[in-house]
């Protein structure tokens, strides 16, 4: 009886998540891993960078797998002007915009991994610490660290384990992580 209730509970969870646009990989009581399907059809030459960023998140977290072009929980766009940013519609769902002008100033892999971090539930912190991925552009143009800290990765793992608050899964737009670098006037 307990086994049947567990299977029913997992099926109900998988159905609920599917309506939110989140696919459950191997839905069984032993595995609560979620797959976030990202689409790079509008990413242009940043598609390979998106794949690298997904690999970084996949290696750093549990309860979560980012998988290319299997759906559109996450859409990645290449834009010119306006700044790189993320628009989260719900936890694991949204759009990432990579600005070619900022990508010429900052590490494009750091930008991509950072912006995907917003989709995965992380906020900006603007503390200037290059060791923290979510410090974004406040760490300066010389910072190329594209890896989340252990604390950042653990937070994402916990969010996808179901231990998140309403704020973590709500819609939000994350702008101004990457300030423009101004050329000094001589």
mmCIF file of the C-alpha atoms, coordinates in Angstrom:
data_MODEL
# 
_entry.id   MODEL 
# 
loop_
_atom_site.group_PDB 
_atom_site.id 
_atom_site.type_symbol 
_atom_site.label_atom_id 
_atom_site.label_alt_id 
_atom_site.label_comp_id 
_atom_site.label_asym_id 
_atom_site.label_entity_id 
_atom_site.label_seq_id 
_atom_site.pdbx_PDB_ins_code 
_atom_site.Cartn_x 
_atom_site.Cartn_y 
_atom_site.Cartn_z 
_atom_site.occupancy 
_atom_site.B_iso_or_equiv 
_atom_site.pdbx_formal_charge 
_atom_site.auth_seq_id 
_atom_site.auth_comp_id 
_atom_site.auth_asym_id 
_atom_site.auth_atom_id 
_atom_site.pdbx_PDB_model_num 
ATOM 1   C CA . UNK A 1 1   ? 0.000  0.000  0.000   1.00 0.00 ? 1   UNK A CA 1 
ATOM 2   C CA . UNK A 1 2   ? 2.826  2.428  0.921   1.00 0.00 ? 2   UNK A CA 1 
ATOM 3   C CA . UNK A 1 3   ? 4.643  1.691  -2.350  1.00 0.00 ? 3   UNK A CA 1 
ATOM 4   C CA . UNK A 1 4   ? 1.478  2.427  -4.317  1.00 0.00 ? 4   UNK A CA 1 
ATOM 5   C CA . UNK A 1 5   ? 0.967  5.723  -2.458  1.00 0.00 ? 5   UNK A CA 1 
ATOM 6   C CA . UNK A 1 6   ? 4.590  6.697  -3.125  1.00 0.00 ? 6   UNK A CA 1 
ATOM 7   C CA . UNK A 1 7   ? 4.161  6.029  -6.858  1.00 0.00 ? 7   UNK A CA 1 
ATOM 8   C CA . UNK A 1 8   ? 0.925  8.029  -6.855  1.00 0.00 ? 8   UNK A CA 1 
ATOM 9   C CA . UNK A 1 9   ? 2.594  10.930 -5.025  1.00 0.00 ? 9   UNK A CA 1 
ATOM 10  C CA . UNK A 1 10  ? 5.513  10.947 -7.484  1.00 0.00 ? 10  UNK A CA 1 
ATOM 11  C CA . UNK A 1 11  ? 3.131  10.824 -10.461 1.00 0.00 ? 11  UNK A CA 1 
ATOM 12  C CA . UNK A 1 12  ? 1.130  13.733 -9.018  1.00 0.00 ? 12  UNK A CA 1 
ATOM 13  C CA . UNK A 1 13  ? 4.331  15.731 -8.453  1.00 0.00 ? 13  UNK A CA 1 
ATOM 14  C CA . UNK A 1 14  ? 5.540  15.005 -11.997 1.00 0.00 ? 14  UNK A CA 1 
ATOM 15  C CA . UNK A 1 15  ? 2.188  16.118 -13.440 1.00 0.00 ? 15  UNK A CA 1 
ATOM 16  C CA . UNK A 1 16  ? 2.192  19.314 -11.368 1.00 0.00 ? 16  UNK A CA 1 
ATOM 17  C CA . UNK A 1 17  ? 5.758  20.150 -12.394 1.00 0.00 ? 17  UNK A CA 1 
ATOM 18  C CA . UNK A 1 18  ? 4.980  19.433 -16.046 1.00 0.00 ? 18  UNK A CA 1 
ATOM 19  C CA . UNK A 1 19  ? 2.189  22.034 -15.952 1.00 0.00 ? 19  UNK A CA 1 
ATOM 20  C CA . UNK A 1 20  ? 4.783  24.510 -14.677 1.00 0.00 ? 20  UNK A CA 1 
ATOM 21  C CA . UNK A 1 21  ? 7.043  23.609 -17.610 1.00 0.00 ? 21  UNK A CA 1 
ATOM 22  C CA . UNK A 1 22  ? 9.494  21.564 -15.558 1.00 0.00 ? 22  UNK A CA 1 
ATOM 23  C CA . UNK A 1 23  ? 10.155 18.002 -16.648 1.00 0.00 ? 23  UNK A CA 1 
ATOM 24  C CA . UNK A 1 24  ? 10.986 15.370 -14.060 1.00 0.00 ? 24  UNK A CA 1 
ATOM 25  C CA . UNK A 1 25  ? 13.819 13.104 -15.128 1.00 0.00 ? 25  UNK A CA 1 
ATOM 26  C CA . UNK A 1 26  ? 13.240 9.465  -14.171 1.00 0.00 ? 26  UNK A CA 1 
ATOM 27  C CA . UNK A 1 27  ? 10.208 10.134 -11.957 1.00 0.00 ? 27  UNK A CA 1 
ATOM 28  C CA . UNK A 1 28  ? 10.604 7.576  -9.188  1.00 0.00 ? 28  UNK A CA 1 
ATOM 29  C CA . UNK A 1 29  ? 10.673 7.846  -5.419  1.00 0.00 ? 29  UNK A CA 1 
ATOM 30  C CA . UNK A 1 30  ? 14.451 7.344  -5.475  1.00 0.00 ? 30  UNK A CA 1 
ATOM 31  C CA . UNK A 1 31  ? 15.100 10.226 -7.890  1.00 0.00 ? 31  UNK A CA 1 
ATOM 32  C CA . UNK A 1 32  ? 13.716 13.727 -7.540  1.00 0.00 ? 32  UNK A CA 1 
ATOM 33  C CA . UNK A 1 33  ? 16.056 15.203 -10.170 1.00 0.00 ? 33  UNK A CA 1 
ATOM 34  C CA . UNK A 1 34  ? 14.464 17.800 -12.444 1.00 0.00 ? 34  UNK A CA 1 
ATOM 35  C CA . UNK A 1 35  ? 15.459 18.466 -16.024 1.00 0.00 ? 35  UNK A CA 1 
ATOM 36  C CA . UNK A 1 36  ? 15.432 22.025 -17.285 1.00 0.00 ? 36  UNK A CA 1 
ATOM 37  C CA . UNK A 1 37  ? 15.363 22.067 -21.058 1.00 0.00 ? 37  UNK A CA 1 
ATOM 38  C CA . UNK A 1 38  ? 17.144 25.056 -22.528 1.00 0.00 ? 38  UNK A CA 1 
ATOM 39  C CA . UNK A 1 39  ? 16.810 26.278 -26.095 1.00 0.00 ? 39  UNK A CA 1 
ATOM 40  C CA . UNK A 1 40  ? 19.738 27.924 -27.903 1.00 0.00 ? 40  UNK A CA 1 
ATOM 41  C CA . UNK A 1 41  ? 18.076 28.491 -31.286 1.00 0.00 ? 41  UNK A CA 1 
ATOM 42  C CA . UNK A 1 42  ? 18.282 32.284 -30.734 1.00 0.00 ? 42  UNK A CA 1 
ATOM 43  C CA . UNK A 1 43  ? 21.697 32.283 -29.007 1.00 0.00 ? 43  UNK A CA 1 
ATOM 44  C CA . UNK A 1 44  ? 23.745 32.581 -32.203 1.00 0.00 ? 44  UNK A CA 1 
ATOM 45  C CA . UNK A 1 45  ? 27.446 32.094 -31.557 1.00 0.00 ? 45  UNK A CA 1 
ATOM 46  C CA . UNK A 1 46  ? 26.738 31.872 -27.793 1.00 0.00 ? 46  UNK A CA 1 
ATOM 47  C CA . UNK A 1 47  ? 25.066 28.444 -28.073 1.00 0.00 ? 47  UNK A CA 1 
ATOM 48  C CA . UNK A 1 48  ? 28.327 26.662 -27.230 1.00 0.00 ? 48  UNK A CA 1 
ATOM 49  C CA . UNK A 1 49  ? 28.831 29.003 -24.273 1.00 0.00 ? 49  UNK A CA 1 
ATOM 50  C CA . UNK A 1 50  ? 25.338 28.098 -23.043 1.00 0.00 ? 50  UNK A CA 1 
ATOM 51  C CA . UNK A 1 51  ? 26.306 24.418 -23.277 1.00 0.00 ? 51  UNK A CA 1 
ATOM 52  C CA . UNK A 1 52  ? 29.458 25.088 -21.221 1.00 0.00 ? 52  UNK A CA 1 
ATOM 53  C CA . UNK A 1 53  ? 27.444 26.998 -18.604 1.00 0.00 ? 53  UNK A CA 1 
ATOM 54  C CA . UNK A 1 54  ? 24.893 24.169 -18.406 1.00 0.00 ? 54  UNK A CA 1 
ATOM 55  C CA . UNK A 1 55  ? 27.723 21.695 -17.877 1.00 0.00 ? 55  UNK A CA 1 
ATOM 56  C CA . UNK A 1 56  ? 29.098 23.858 -15.047 1.00 0.00 ? 56  UNK A CA 1 
ATOM 57  C CA . UNK A 1 57  ? 25.704 23.900 -13.304 1.00 0.00 ? 57  UNK A CA 1 
ATOM 58  C CA . UNK A 1 58  ? 25.164 20.170 -13.916 1.00 0.00 ? 58  UNK A CA 1 
ATOM 59  C CA . UNK A 1 59  ? 28.524 19.346 -12.318 1.00 0.00 ? 59  UNK A CA 1 
ATOM 60  C CA . UNK A 1 60  ? 28.023 21.725 -9.376  1.00 0.00 ? 60  UNK A CA 1 
ATOM 61  C CA . UNK A 1 61  ? 24.486 20.757 -8.331  1.00 0.00 ? 61  UNK A CA 1 
ATOM 62  C CA . UNK A 1 62  ? 22.262 17.813 -7.485  1.00 0.00 ? 62  UNK A CA 1 
ATOM 63  C CA . UNK A 1 63  ? 18.488 17.525 -8.026  1.00 0.00 ? 63  UNK A CA 1 
ATOM 64  C CA . UNK A 1 64  ? 18.893 19.332 -11.334 1.00 0.00 ? 64  UNK A CA 1 
ATOM 65  C CA . UNK A 1 65  ? 19.976 18.694 -14.925 1.00 0.00 ? 65  UNK A CA 1 
ATOM 66  C CA . UNK A 1 66  ? 20.129 21.292 -17.680 1.00 0.00 ? 66  UNK A CA 1 
ATOM 67  C CA . UNK A 1 67  ? 19.643 19.673 -21.083 1.00 0.00 ? 67  UNK A CA 1 
ATOM 68  C CA . UNK A 1 68  ? 19.993 21.314 -24.508 1.00 0.00 ? 68  UNK A CA 1 
ATOM 69  C CA . UNK A 1 69  ? 17.174 21.728 -26.998 1.00 0.00 ? 69  UNK A CA 1 
ATOM 70  C CA . UNK A 1 70  ? 14.742 19.212 -25.482 1.00 0.00 ? 70  UNK A CA 1 
ATOM 71  C CA . UNK A 1 71  ? 12.148 21.898 -24.803 1.00 0.00 ? 71  UNK A CA 1 
ATOM 72  C CA . UNK A 1 72  ? 11.994 25.520 -23.787 1.00 0.00 ? 72  UNK A CA 1 
ATOM 73  C CA . UNK A 1 73  ? 11.962 25.979 -20.011 1.00 0.00 ? 73  UNK A CA 1 
ATOM 74  C CA . UNK A 1 74  ? 14.878 28.328 -20.602 1.00 0.00 ? 74  UNK A CA 1 
ATOM 75  C CA . UNK A 1 75  ? 15.429 30.266 -23.819 1.00 0.00 ? 75  UNK A CA 1 
ATOM 76  C CA . UNK A 1 76  ? 18.766 31.927 -24.489 1.00 0.00 ? 76  UNK A CA 1 
ATOM 77  C CA . UNK A 1 77  ? 19.043 34.963 -26.764 1.00 0.00 ? 77  UNK A CA 1 
ATOM 78  C CA . UNK A 1 78  ? 21.934 36.891 -28.288 1.00 0.00 ? 78  UNK A CA 1 
ATOM 79  C CA . UNK A 1 79  ? 21.223 40.634 -28.314 1.00 0.00 ? 79  UNK A CA 1 
ATOM 80  C CA . UNK A 1 80  ? 23.202 43.784 -29.041 1.00 0.00 ? 80  UNK A CA 1 
ATOM 81  C CA . UNK A 1 81  ? 22.779 46.656 -26.609 1.00 0.00 ? 81  UNK A CA 1 
ATOM 82  C CA . UNK A 1 82  ? 20.656 47.019 -23.527 1.00 0.00 ? 82  UNK A CA 1 
ATOM 83  C CA . UNK A 1 83  ? 22.810 44.844 -21.283 1.00 0.00 ? 83  UNK A CA 1 
ATOM 84  C CA . UNK A 1 84  ? 22.833 41.148 -20.444 1.00 0.00 ? 84  UNK A CA 1 
ATOM 85  C CA . UNK A 1 85  ? 20.030 40.055 -18.130 1.00 0.00 ? 85  UNK A CA 1 
ATOM 86  C CA . UNK A 1 86  ? 17.753 37.242 -17.043 1.00 0.00 ? 86  UNK A CA 1 
ATOM 87  C CA . UNK A 1 87  ? 13.984 37.191 -16.819 1.00 0.00 ? 87  UNK A CA 1 
ATOM 88  C CA . UNK A 1 88  ? 12.764 34.378 -14.567 1.00 0.00 ? 88  UNK A CA 1 
ATOM 89  C CA . UNK A 1 89  ? 9.096  33.473 -14.987 1.00 0.00 ? 89  UNK A CA 1 
ATOM 90  C CA . UNK A 1 90  ? 9.270  30.791 -12.272 1.00 0.00 ? 90  UNK A CA 1 
ATOM 91  C CA . UNK A 1 91  ? 11.997 28.646 -10.751 1.00 0.00 ? 91  UNK A CA 1 
ATOM 92  C CA . UNK A 1 92  ? 13.824 26.945 -13.634 1.00 0.00 ? 92  UNK A CA 1 
ATOM 93  C CA . UNK A 1 93  ? 11.892 28.835 -16.305 1.00 0.00 ? 93  UNK A CA 1 
ATOM 94  C CA . UNK A 1 94  ? 12.632 32.055 -18.149 1.00 0.00 ? 94  UNK A CA 1 
ATOM 95  C CA . UNK A 1 95  ? 14.862 33.805 -20.643 1.00 0.00 ? 95  UNK A CA 1 
ATOM 96  C CA . UNK A 1 96  ? 18.521 34.826 -20.654 1.00 0.00 ? 96  UNK A CA 1 
ATOM 97  C CA . UNK A 1 97  ? 19.732 37.666 -22.866 1.00 0.00 ? 97  UNK A CA 1 
ATOM 98  C CA . UNK A 1 98  ? 23.463 37.975 -23.600 1.00 0.00 ? 98  UNK A CA 1 
ATOM 99  C CA . UNK A 1 99  ? 24.528 41.391 -24.862 1.00 0.00 ? 99  UNK A CA 1 
ATOM 100 C CA . UNK A 1 100 ? 27.344 41.207 -27.428 1.00 0.00 ? 100 UNK A CA 1 
ATOM 101 C CA . UNK A 1 101 ? 28.743 44.543 -26.229 1.00 0.00 ? 101 UNK A CA 1 
ATOM 102 C CA . UNK A 1 102 ? 29.077 43.353 -22.642 1.00 0.00 ? 102 UNK A CA 1 
ATOM 103 C CA . UNK A 1 103 ? 30.385 39.975 -23.789 1.00 0.00 ? 103 UNK A CA 1 
ATOM 104 C CA . UNK A 1 104 ? 33.231 41.896 -25.444 1.00 0.00 ? 104 UNK A CA 1 
ATOM 105 C CA . UNK A 1 105 ? 34.097 43.488 -22.058 1.00 0.00 ? 105 UNK A CA 1 
ATOM 106 C CA . UNK A 1 106 ? 33.484 40.645 -19.579 1.00 0.00 ? 106 UNK A CA 1 
ATOM 107 C CA . UNK A 1 107 ? 33.943 36.884 -19.693 1.00 0.00 ? 107 UNK A CA 1 
ATOM 108 C CA . UNK A 1 108 ? 30.983 35.655 -21.758 1.00 0.00 ? 108 UNK A CA 1 
ATOM 109 C CA . UNK A 1 109 ? 31.044 32.301 -19.945 1.00 0.00 ? 109 UNK A CA 1 
ATOM 110 C CA . UNK A 1 110 ? 30.834 34.093 -16.570 1.00 0.00 ? 110 UNK A CA 1 
ATOM 111 C CA . UNK A 1 111 ? 27.936 36.205 -17.860 1.00 0.00 ? 111 UNK A CA 1 
ATOM 112 C CA . UNK A 1 112 ? 26.068 33.148 -19.187 1.00 0.00 ? 112 UNK A CA 1 
ATOM 113 C CA . UNK A 1 113 ? 26.581 31.046 -16.047 1.00 0.00 ? 113 UNK A CA 1 
ATOM 114 C CA . UNK A 1 114 ? 25.619 34.013 -13.830 1.00 0.00 ? 114 UNK A CA 1 
ATOM 115 C CA . UNK A 1 115 ? 22.416 34.764 -15.762 1.00 0.00 ? 115 UNK A CA 1 
ATOM 116 C CA . UNK A 1 116 ? 21.404 31.082 -15.743 1.00 0.00 ? 116 UNK A CA 1 
ATOM 117 C CA . UNK A 1 117 ? 21.994 31.256 -11.971 1.00 0.00 ? 117 UNK A CA 1 
ATOM 118 C CA . UNK A 1 118 ? 19.110 33.749 -11.779 1.00 0.00 ? 118 UNK A CA 1 
ATOM 119 C CA . UNK A 1 119 ? 16.814 31.304 -13.584 1.00 0.00 ? 119 UNK A CA 1 
ATOM 120 C CA . UNK A 1 120 ? 17.905 28.695 -11.028 1.00 0.00 ? 120 UNK A CA 1 
ATOM 121 C CA . UNK A 1 121 ? 16.841 30.975 -8.156  1.00 0.00 ? 121 UNK A CA 1 
ATOM 122 C CA . UNK A 1 122 ? 19.939 32.955 -7.205  1.00 0.00 ? 122 UNK A CA 1 
ATOM 123 C CA . UNK A 1 123 ? 19.916 36.739 -6.632  1.00 0.00 ? 123 UNK A CA 1 
ATOM 124 C CA . UNK A 1 124 ? 22.697 39.227 -7.376  1.00 0.00 ? 124 UNK A CA 1 
ATOM 125 C CA . UNK A 1 125 ? 24.971 40.197 -4.497  1.00 0.00 ? 125 UNK A CA 1 
ATOM 126 C CA . UNK A 1 126 ? 27.203 42.949 -5.995  1.00 0.00 ? 126 UNK A CA 1 
ATOM 127 C CA . UNK A 1 127 ? 29.964 42.416 -3.404  1.00 0.00 ? 127 UNK A CA 1 
ATOM 128 C CA . UNK A 1 128 ? 32.826 42.519 -5.921  1.00 0.00 ? 128 UNK A CA 1 
ATOM 129 C CA . UNK A 1 129 ? 34.160 39.094 -4.888  1.00 0.00 ? 129 UNK A CA 1 
ATOM 130 C CA . UNK A 1 130 ? 35.321 37.257 -8.021  1.00 0.00 ? 130 UNK A CA 1 
ATOM 131 C CA . UNK A 1 131 ? 35.041 33.904 -6.193  1.00 0.00 ? 131 UNK A CA 1 
ATOM 132 C CA . UNK A 1 132 ? 31.268 34.381 -6.063  1.00 0.00 ? 132 UNK A CA 1 
ATOM 133 C CA . UNK A 1 133 ? 29.545 33.902 -9.410  1.00 0.00 ? 133 UNK A CA 1 
ATOM 134 C CA . UNK A 1 134 ? 26.547 36.005 -8.426  1.00 0.00 ? 134 UNK A CA 1 
ATOM 135 C CA . UNK A 1 135 ? 28.721 39.073 -7.765  1.00 0.00 ? 135 UNK A CA 1 
ATOM 136 C CA . UNK A 1 136 ? 28.434 39.535 -11.531 1.00 0.00 ? 136 UNK A CA 1 
ATOM 137 C CA . UNK A 1 137 ? 30.174 42.508 -13.085 1.00 0.00 ? 137 UNK A CA 1 
ATOM 138 C CA . UNK A 1 138 ? 30.916 44.084 -9.698  1.00 0.00 ? 138 UNK A CA 1 
ATOM 139 C CA . UNK A 1 139 ? 34.031 41.857 -9.627  1.00 0.00 ? 139 UNK A CA 1 
ATOM 140 C CA . UNK A 1 140 ? 35.413 43.763 -12.626 1.00 0.00 ? 140 UNK A CA 1 
ATOM 141 C CA . UNK A 1 141 ? 36.269 42.916 -16.206 1.00 0.00 ? 141 UNK A CA 1 
ATOM 142 C CA . UNK A 1 142 ? 39.354 40.894 -15.228 1.00 0.00 ? 142 UNK A CA 1 
ATOM 143 C CA . UNK A 1 143 ? 37.235 38.350 -13.314 1.00 0.00 ? 143 UNK A CA 1 
ATOM 144 C CA . UNK A 1 144 ? 36.667 35.267 -15.455 1.00 0.00 ? 144 UNK A CA 1 
ATOM 145 C CA . UNK A 1 145 ? 35.406 32.855 -12.758 1.00 0.00 ? 145 UNK A CA 1 
ATOM 146 C CA . UNK A 1 146 ? 32.391 31.088 -14.258 1.00 0.00 ? 146 UNK A CA 1 
ATOM 147 C CA . UNK A 1 147 ? 31.878 28.610 -11.406 1.00 0.00 ? 147 UNK A CA 1 
ATOM 148 C CA . UNK A 1 148 ? 29.384 28.960 -8.563  1.00 0.00 ? 148 UNK A CA 1 
ATOM 149 C CA . UNK A 1 149 ? 30.808 28.811 -5.063  1.00 0.00 ? 149 UNK A CA 1 
ATOM 150 C CA . UNK A 1 150 ? 29.915 25.799 -2.953  1.00 0.00 ? 150 UNK A CA 1 
ATOM 151 C CA . UNK A 1 151 ? 27.330 27.914 -1.113  1.00 0.00 ? 151 UNK A CA 1 
ATOM 152 C CA . UNK A 1 152 ? 25.750 29.097 -4.390  1.00 0.00 ? 152 UNK A CA 1 
ATOM 153 C CA . UNK A 1 153 ? 25.637 25.549 -5.799  1.00 0.00 ? 153 UNK A CA 1 
ATOM 154 C CA . UNK A 1 154 ? 24.188 24.177 -2.553  1.00 0.00 ? 154 UNK A CA 1 
ATOM 155 C CA . UNK A 1 155 ? 21.470 26.839 -2.578  1.00 0.00 ? 155 UNK A CA 1 
ATOM 156 C CA . UNK A 1 156 ? 20.418 25.839 -6.096  1.00 0.00 ? 156 UNK A CA 1 
ATOM 157 C CA . UNK A 1 157 ? 20.471 22.148 -5.114  1.00 0.00 ? 157 UNK A CA 1 
ATOM 158 C CA . UNK A 1 158 ? 18.272 22.946 -2.108  1.00 0.00 ? 158 UNK A CA 1 
ATOM 159 C CA . UNK A 1 159 ? 15.883 25.024 -4.195  1.00 0.00 ? 159 UNK A CA 1 
ATOM 160 C CA . UNK A 1 160 ? 15.366 22.106 -6.569  1.00 0.00 ? 160 UNK A CA 1 
ATOM 161 C CA . UNK A 1 161 ? 14.980 19.690 -3.666  1.00 0.00 ? 161 UNK A CA 1 
ATOM 162 C CA . UNK A 1 162 ? 11.819 21.605 -2.780  1.00 0.00 ? 162 UNK A CA 1 
ATOM 163 C CA . UNK A 1 163 ? 13.180 23.636 0.123   1.00 0.00 ? 163 UNK A CA 1 
ATOM 164 C CA . UNK A 1 164 ? 12.494 27.049 -1.359  1.00 0.00 ? 164 UNK A CA 1 
ATOM 165 C CA . UNK A 1 165 ? 10.320 30.007 -0.454  1.00 0.00 ? 165 UNK A CA 1 
ATOM 166 C CA . UNK A 1 166 ? 7.733  31.789 -2.588  1.00 0.00 ? 166 UNK A CA 1 
ATOM 167 C CA . UNK A 1 167 ? 10.299 34.529 -3.282  1.00 0.00 ? 167 UNK A CA 1 
ATOM 168 C CA . UNK A 1 168 ? 12.773 32.030 -4.726  1.00 0.00 ? 168 UNK A CA 1 
ATOM 169 C CA . UNK A 1 169 ? 10.307 30.677 -7.270  1.00 0.00 ? 169 UNK A CA 1 
ATOM 170 C CA . UNK A 1 170 ? 8.612  33.940 -8.209  1.00 0.00 ? 170 UNK A CA 1 
ATOM 171 C CA . UNK A 1 171 ? 8.959  35.816 -11.471 1.00 0.00 ? 171 UNK A CA 1 
ATOM 172 C CA . UNK A 1 172 ? 11.616 38.511 -11.557 1.00 0.00 ? 172 UNK A CA 1 
ATOM 173 C CA . UNK A 1 173 ? 13.883 40.428 -13.930 1.00 0.00 ? 173 UNK A CA 1 
ATOM 174 C CA . UNK A 1 174 ? 17.577 40.678 -13.061 1.00 0.00 ? 174 UNK A CA 1 
ATOM 175 C CA . UNK A 1 175 ? 19.248 43.667 -14.754 1.00 0.00 ? 175 UNK A CA 1 
ATOM 176 C CA . UNK A 1 176 ? 22.352 45.749 -14.170 1.00 0.00 ? 176 UNK A CA 1 
ATOM 177 C CA . UNK A 1 177 ? 24.620 42.870 -13.110 1.00 0.00 ? 177 UNK A CA 1 
ATOM 178 C CA . UNK A 1 178 ? 27.119 43.922 -15.755 1.00 0.00 ? 178 UNK A CA 1 
ATOM 179 C CA . UNK A 1 179 ? 27.903 47.655 -15.684 1.00 0.00 ? 179 UNK A CA 1 
ATOM 180 C CA . UNK A 1 180 ? 29.248 49.170 -18.871 1.00 0.00 ? 180 UNK A CA 1 
ATOM 181 C CA . UNK A 1 181 ? 32.921 49.870 -18.888 1.00 0.00 ? 181 UNK A CA 1 
ATOM 182 C CA . UNK A 1 182 ? 33.469 53.474 -19.830 1.00 0.00 ? 182 UNK A CA 1 
ATOM 183 C CA . UNK A 1 183 ? 36.533 54.549 -21.774 1.00 0.00 ? 183 UNK A CA 1 
ATOM 184 C CA . UNK A 1 184 ? 38.376 57.248 -19.801 1.00 0.00 ? 184 UNK A CA 1 
ATOM 185 C CA . UNK A 1 185 ? 38.384 60.709 -21.372 1.00 0.00 ? 185 UNK A CA 1 
ATOM 186 C CA . UNK A 1 186 ? 41.913 61.951 -22.015 1.00 0.00 ? 186 UNK A CA 1 
# 
